[in-house]
Amino acid sequence: MCYSDTAVVFPSAYLKFFDYINDGKVVFVNGKVNFRDNESNIIVEDMKHINDVYDSIKAINVDLSMKENNKNL
């Protein structure tokens, strides 16, 4: 299974994550999924190089459930 989405980095966080954002680089992203106009994107709250977290990853959990007030989107 393959899934892609758009990750959004707001200007206030861009300088913090600037070194991580390179075409073709693999990063670990922590954030919240935002649903707007029948599309989803990830609002980035934290970002790290995958090598920095690879050994500590035991599982990756993704919760795609929608809250009650968003079910009609």
C-alpha positions in Angstrom: 0.0 0.0 0.0 1.3 3.5 -0.9 -0.1 6.7 0.5 1.0 10.2 0.0 -0.1 13.5 1.4 1.0 17.1 1.6 2.9 18.2 4.6 2.4 21.9 5.6 5.2 23.8 7.4 4.1 27.2 8.6 6.5 30.1 8.3 7.0 30.2 12.1 8.4 26.6 12.0 10.1 26.8 8.6 13.5 28.1 9.9 13.5 25.4 12.6 13.1 22.6 9.9 14.9 24.3 7.0 17.8 21.8 7.1 15.5 18.8 6.9 13.6 20.0 3.9 15.5 18.7 0.8 14.2 17.0 -2.3 14.6 13.2 -2.0 15.4 13.2 1.7 13.5 10.9 4.1 12.2 12.6 7.2 10.1 11.6 10.2 7.2 14.0 10.7 5.0 14.4 13.7 1.9 16.5 13.3 -1.9 16.7 12.9 -4.0 15.8 9.9 -6.1 18.7 8.7 -9.2 18.1 6.5 -10.2 21.1 4.3 -12.1 21.2 1.0 -12.3 17.4 0.8 -8.5 17.2 1.0 -6.2 16.3 3.8 -2.8 17.5 4.7 -0.4 17.1 7.6 0.4 20.2 9.7 4.0 19.6 10.8 4.7 20.1 14.5 8.1 18.3 14.6 10.5 16.9 12.0 13.7 14.8 12.3 16.0 13.0 9.9 14.9 9.4 9.7 18.4 8.3 10.7 18.0 10.1 14.0 14.8 8.1 14.9 15.2 4.8 13.0 16.6 2.8 15.8 14.0 4.0 18.3 11.0 3.3 16.1 9.1 0.3 17.4 5.8 1.0 15.7 4.1 3.6 13.7 0.5 4.3 14.5 -1.7 6.3 12.1 -5.2 7.3 13.3 -7.3 8.3 10.3 -10.6 8.4 12.1 -12.6 11.5 11.7 -14.1 13.4 14.6 -17.9 13.5 14.6 -18.2 17.1 13.3 -15.9 16.3 10.3 -17.8 13.3 8.9 -19.8 15.3 6.4 -16.7 16.7 4.6 
